[in-house]
Amino acid sequence: MNISKTSCCRLVAIFCATLAVGLSAPANATDLTGPDITLRYENLAIDSEQGASLLLKRIEVAAGRVCARLDHGSLASRRNAQACSRKLTADAVSKVSHPMLLAVYNSKGQVAPPVASLTK
């Protein structure tokens, strides 16, 4: 079966949209529920850097598991899986919306820090 690049992009878009709908559903403050994975974190002290780092690692692993089925061995599908994983991770971090988790996420290079600042 030969799938065109456009068809593949559509499938990825549909898959990501499905995941976004699943992640946007109302959830308990200590649950993140997607179509396949529920990530619990009430046992973590995410007010600490260590707890927030552990939660971020759990989110990244879960996102990688969800998106792994997009990787069919080709470079294009591997990039799609990696992009999916980054997107799901960013969405989950945003959904948790905890200052320490955001700080740990940003410190890992997910958001580029400012290069310079202007002062008078």
C-alpha positions as CSV (number, residue, x, y, z in Angstrom):
1,M,0.0,0.0,0.0
2,N,1.5,3.3,-1.1
3,I,0.4,6.3,1.1
4,S,1.0,9.8,-0.3
5,K,2.6,12.5,1.9
6,T,-0.7,14.4,1.9
7,S,-2.6,11.3,3.1
8,C,0.0,10.7,5.8
9,C,-0.2,14.3,7.0
10,R,-4.0,14.0,7.1
11,L,-3.8,10.9,9.2
12,V,-1.4,12.6,11.6
13,A,-3.6,15.6,11.8
14,I,-6.7,13.5,12.6
15,F,-4.7,11.5,15.1
16,C,-3.4,14.6,16.9
17,A,-6.9,16.2,16.8
18,T,-8.3,13.0,18.4
19,L,-5.6,13.2,21.1
20,A,-6.2,16.9,21.7
21,V,-10.0,16.2,22.2
22,G,-9.2,13.4,24.6
23,L,-6.7,15.6,26.6
24,S,-9.1,18.6,26.6
25,A,-11.9,16.7,28.3
26,P,-12.5,17.7,31.9
27,A,-10.3,15.7,34.3
28,N,-9.5,15.5,37.9
29,A,-6.7,17.9,38.8
30,T,-4.3,15.0,39.4
31,D,-5.2,13.0,36.2
32,L,-4.3,13.5,32.6
33,T,-6.4,11.3,30.4
34,G,-5.9,10.6,26.8
35,P,-7.4,8.0,24.6
36,D,-4.9,5.3,25.9
37,I,-3.1,6.6,28.9
38,T,-4.0,8.0,32.3
39,L,-1.1,9.6,34.1
40,R,-1.5,10.0,37.8
41,Y,0.7,12.3,39.8
42,E,-0.9,12.9,43.2
43,N,2.1,11.0,44.7
44,L,4.6,13.6,43.5
45,A,5.5,16.8,45.2
46,I,5.5,18.9,42.1
47,D,6.2,22.1,44.1
48,S,9.8,20.8,44.2
49,E,12.1,20.7,41.2
50,Q,12.7,17.0,41.7
51,G,9.0,16.2,41.7
52,A,8.3,18.4,38.7
53,S,11.2,16.8,36.8
54,L,9.8,13.4,37.6
55,L,6.3,14.4,36.4
56,L,7.8,15.8,33.2
57,K,9.7,12.6,32.6
58,R,6.4,10.6,33.1
59,I,4.6,12.9,30.6
60,E,7.4,12.5,28.0
61,V,7.4,8.7,28.4
62,A,3.6,8.6,28.1
63,A,3.6,10.9,25.0
64,G,6.3,8.8,23.5
65,R,4.2,5.6,24.0
66,V,1.1,7.2,22.5
67,C,2.9,8.6,19.5
68,A,5.1,5.6,18.9
69,R,2.5,4.0,16.6
70,L,3.2,6.8,14.1
71,D,6.8,5.6,13.6
72,H,6.8,3.1,10.8
73,G,10.6,3.1,10.3
74,S,10.9,5.9,7.8
75,L,12.5,9.2,8.5
76,A,9.2,11.0,7.8
77,S,7.2,8.9,10.1
78,R,9.8,9.1,12.8
79,R,9.7,12.9,12.6
80,N,5.9,12.8,12.8
81,A,6.1,10.6,15.9
82,Q,8.6,13.0,17.5
83,A,6.5,16.0,16.6
84,C,3.5,14.3,18.1
85,S,5.4,13.5,21.3
86,R,6.6,17.1,21.6
87,K,3.1,18.4,21.0
88,L,1.4,16.1,23.5
89,T,4.1,16.9,26.1
90,A,3.6,20.6,25.6
91,D,-0.2,20.2,25.9
92,A,0.1,18.1,29.0
93,V,2.5,20.6,30.7
94,S,0.1,23.4,29.8
95,K,-2.9,21.5,31.1
96,V,-1.2,20.8,34.5
97,S,-0.4,24.5,34.5
98,H,1.9,24.4,37.6
99,P,4.7,27.0,37.9
100,M,7.4,24.5,38.8
101,L,6.5,22.1,36.1
102,L,6.5,25.0,33.6
103,A,10.0,26.1,34.9
104,V,11.4,22.6,34.5
105,Y,9.9,22.2,31.1
106,N,11.3,25.6,30.0
107,S,14.7,24.8,31.5
108,K,15.0,21.7,29.3
109,G,15.2,23.9,26.3
110,Q,11.6,23.4,25.3
111,V,11.2,27.2,25.1
112,A,14.1,29.2,24.1
113,P,15.2,31.7,26.7
114,P,15.7,35.3,25.6
115,V,19.1,35.9,24.0
116,A,19.4,39.5,25.2
117,S,17.4,42.1,27.0
118,L,17.2,45.8,26.4
119,T,17.6,48.3,29.2
120,K,17.8,52.0,29.4
